[in-house]
Structures are given as C-alpha cells and as structure tokens.
Amino acid sequence: MTIGKVGFEGAGVEAAIRRASNATGVDFEFLLKTAKRESALNPRAKAGSSSASGLFQFVDQTWLATLKKHGAKHGLGAYADQIQQGADGKLRVSGAARRAVMDLRFDAHASSLMAGELAADHAAYLRGRTGREPTAGELYAAHFLGPAGAAKLVEAADRQPGLSAARLFPDAAQANRSIFYRDGRPVSVAEVYANLTRTGGGAPAVDPDAVPSGEPELDGGNFMLAQRLDRLNSDRDLLGLMLGGDGQGSAADTLFTAQLLSAFGPDEDERA
C-alpha cells in the first residue's frame, strides 16, 4: 500500500466517521475499526495490488455503485448523477467528471458516509442469506469480500472449515496473499473467518430498527469543514465541466452553492 499525504488526521477523521455513524445508523466503533484496518486512518491511502483507495479502501466499482445508490441523500447527487451503467453492466464516469467522482474516496466525510451505507446494505443482504443478524465481524468480511463472498465464507466456516480459503476465493487470494497464505501455505476457511471477523467482533453493527439521527457531530468541526470547503472549491471547475460549460458559468455556481448548503447548512429543525 502506498501512503500519500494525509489531508487531515486524528480528531478530524474520527469526527467524519462519527458523523457518518449518526447519519447512517451504523455503529461508530465498527466504522472506526474498519477504517483503522483498511487504511490506518489515512484518507489518502492507496493499495498497490488493486484500485482500492481512501479511508475505507473502496475499489472502483464498489465506490461507483454505492455513490450512485446513496449519494443523493447525503448531498452528493451531483456526483452520483455522473455515474452511468454500460452495456456490459459496469459503472463508468465519462470525461473530466471521472476524477472528481473517484477522488471523493479521499474525502474522509464522503467515504465514511458511503462506508456506513454499504455496511447497512451488506447487513440486509447477509440477514437474508443467513436468517440472522450478522455480527460486526461478518460485516467487515463483507466489506473485504463483498456480501456474496462473506455469505459464502460464513457458510463454509460452518460446513467446511478446513477447506483452503484460497481455493474458495482465488481472486481475493491473489490480491491479498497475506490474508490467504501463512508461511507459504494456504490457510483454511476457518482461519480466514477468524482473521476477518476479529476486526468487528461478535456484536451486531447495524440495528435494523434504528433510525439515523441525521445530525452530524462537530467534534473538530471547524478544521474538518475547512478541509471539505477546500475540496469543494477545487472541484468547482470540474463540476462546471460536468454540466457542459467551461467551469466558470452560472450553472456551476448554482450547483456549487447547492452543495455548500447541503454540506454545511443548518439542520432541518433550524430551518423551520
């Protein structure tokens, strides 16, 4: 993994994760542990063996799918609207907009929100597959292997715990040898299950009956909001290009203003 320059550290990153926890209803400790394991809390982290990037190491297609599905509810609709599905089923962003959309992974606030939404989606999937509430550890396995992969891992751990995990997940094993091999030997399904699930633990991370508060916490808020404002300012020209202009027109200004209001504006109660 190549470690880039950190945009903001410590309290700023944790505050972004806590805001995402409040907004999505996903346990703060689960999101924090996931970010620590994935990137050591470095929003600029990039993997050397895949497209995984950012605080939660989203690969390209997972990021695009999650942002497309959930971006609008968190004020990121301008980015989500640029994502289109091709005839081959893959999601793409055309032209200059691609950089702005993909670079959102390096924004701790945006990536934390999408990680929370993705965890909630994974919990719903695993609930349907296993007939029970998934543990936080199993949700981390879903973040790592995808929800179908995590369900396969859970089932195999029950039925064939001694099976080679690399045989069951050859692509994941190729990209993550440290997880699937130890001292040159392939590890078992039971060993991979124990390794991945220890990150989250045994308690559920998503309460299906919980209602997100939607009220962000502002610990370290001034610094974090300044960082987000800097990023939105840097995106302004690209947003203009998304709208077919030169990046300086009134359409870009209108969209930019709407984003600022969504990101930094008052809560619903304060607007009433």
C-alpha positions, 0 to 999 in steps of 0.5 A: 500500500502506498501512503500519500499525504494525509489531508487531515488526521486524528480528531478530524477523521474520527469526527467524519466517521462519527458523523457518518455513524449518526447519519447512517445508523451504523455503529461508530466503533465498527466504522472506526475499526474498519477504517483503522484496518483498511487504511490506518486512518489515512484518507489518502491511502492507496493499495498497490495490488488493486484500485482500492483507495481512501479511508475505507479502501473502496475499489472502483466499482464498489465506490461507483455503485454505492455513490450512485445508490446513496449519494443523493441523500447525503448531498452528493447527487451531483456526483452520483448523477455522473455515474452511468451503467454500460452495456456490459453492466459496469459503472463508468464516469465519462470525461473530466467528471471521472476524477472528481467522482473517484477522488471523493474516496479521499474525502474522509466525510464522503467515504465514511458516509458511503462506508456506513451505507454499504455496511447497512446494505451488506447487513440486509443482504447477509440477514437474508442469506443467513436468517440472522443478524450478522455480527460486526465481524461478518460485516467487515468480511463483507466489506473485504469480500463483498456480501456474496463472498462473506455469505459464502465464507460464513457458510463454509466456516460452518460446513467446511472449515478446513477447506483452503480459503484460497481455493474458495476465493482465488481472486481475493487470494491473489490480491491479498496473499497475506490474508490467504497464505501463512508461511507459504501455505494456504490457510483454511476457511476457518482461519480466514473467518477468524482473521476477518471477523476479529476486526468487528467482533461478535456484536451486531453493527447495524440495528435494523430498527434504528433510525439515523439521527441525521445530525452530524457531530462537530467534534473538530468541526471547524478544521474538518469543514475547512478541509471539505470547503477546500475540496469543494472549491477545487472541484468547482471547475470540474463540476462546471465541466460536468454540466457542459460549460467551461467551469466558470458559468452560472450553472456551476455556481448554482450547483456549487452553492447547492452543495455548500448548503447541503454540506454545511447548512443548518439542520432541518429543525433550524430551518423551520 
